[in-house]
């Protein structure tokens, strides 16, 4: 068996899914009220909807410019 010598068979540089537009996403668990959850279920992608709307907010833009 040839490989990287890490014992993972098949692991290679560049393998896997590429990161998205803003980088890799990280799992997060949150508690939401029932009505907010029902609304999010109507979106095509809940994660993208939340991410996009936070990025569009004035608070996020201000924080982003200050922390950069």
N, C-alpha and C positions, 0 to 999 in steps of 0.2 A: 504494500500500500504506500503510495507516495502522497505527500501532503506537506503541511507546515510543521509537522512534528509535535503538534499540540494534542494529538490524540482525539481530534474531532472529525477526522475523515471528511474531506470535501470542503472544509473551511478554506476560503481563498480571498485574497484582496479584491475588493469591489463586489463581492457576492451580497445578495440580499436586495431588498427594496430601497430605492434611493429616498433621501429625505425630501420632504415637501417644500413648498415655497418659503416657509418661515423656519425650516429646520425640523428635527424630529419631534414628535409629540410624545407626551408622557401621560400615563394613566392617572386619573384623579377621581375620587369618589366624593360626591356632594349630595346633600339632602335638599330636595326641592318640594314645594307644595304641589298638591295634585294638579291644580290648574296649570301651573307652569310646566309640569311634566307632560301633561296632555298636549299643550301647545308645542313643545319641543318634538313630540312624536309626529307632528304634522310636517316637520322640516325634513328635507332629504337627508341631511347629515347633521345630527345634533352638535357634534364636536366642532365642525366647521362653522355652523351658525353662531355658536357661542364665541368662538375664536374671532371670527370676522367682525361681530358686533362690538366686542371689547376693543379690538384694534381700531375701530372707527370712533370710539368715544374720546372726548376731549381729555378726560382724566388719564387715559392710557397714553395718548400722544404726548401729554405734558411729562408724565413719568418717564416715558421712553427717551425723550430728548434730554431730560435731566440726568438719566442714568447712563447715557452713552458716552 
